[in-house]
Amino acid sequence: MYTRISSRYCKKVLAFWEKKSYNICHISKKGRAQMKLIATVDNNWAIGNKGGRLVRIPTDERFFRFETMYKTVVMGRCVQEEFSAGQPPRDRNNIILTRKKDLKLNDVTVVHSFDEAMEAISQYPTDQVYVIGGASVFEQFLPYCDEAFITKIDYEYDADTFFTNLDKDPEWELADVSDEQTYYDLIYERCRYVRRKG
């Protein structure tokens, strides 16, 4: 069940992301899809361990729900299984990339290859498509994304799955950083990266 998002929270999110620099999300190399991605990383850009997420931060999950509502999300099967009761998030166009040929879910587009996924994505505005993991899905779709919402946690977890370090990737630049936020003893900030022109 989804937590109701307060109007105050929505206004705060909009105030942060709807800055003048937000139009940078429309920058794209010729012929490149303009998808977005959402990920949570630690100090080493780790995203998971033994098939699961490193941590769940309630405000981070609320941001995900707000940002992707009524849009299209692309994910792997393991990410899909982490949602409540193993069901993909409601009120979105869900595209699941998996090698399981027998996977069947209601109101979900199941694909078995990158090409099939891109064909499914082509039915929607690409600037409203969000790639949400896991590692293999991020790796395949990162070249087709022009904007990345990254929650960075000031901690180092035991991890076996990592995301590309965008701070060291010359094709990406940091566009926005939120104020530091806390969840118990964790300190984190929400960053927005954009692909450089050219």
Secondary structure, 3 states (H helix, E strand, C coil): CCCCCCHHHHHHHHHHHCCHHHHHHHCCCCCCCCEEEEEEECCCCEEEECCEECCCCHHHHHHHHHHHCCCEEEEEHHHHHHCHHHCCCCCCEEEEECCCCCCCCCCEEEECCHHHHHHHHCCCCHHHEEECCCHHHHHHHHHHEEEEEEEEECCCCCCCEECCCCCCCCCEEEEEECCCEEECCEEEEEEEEEECCC
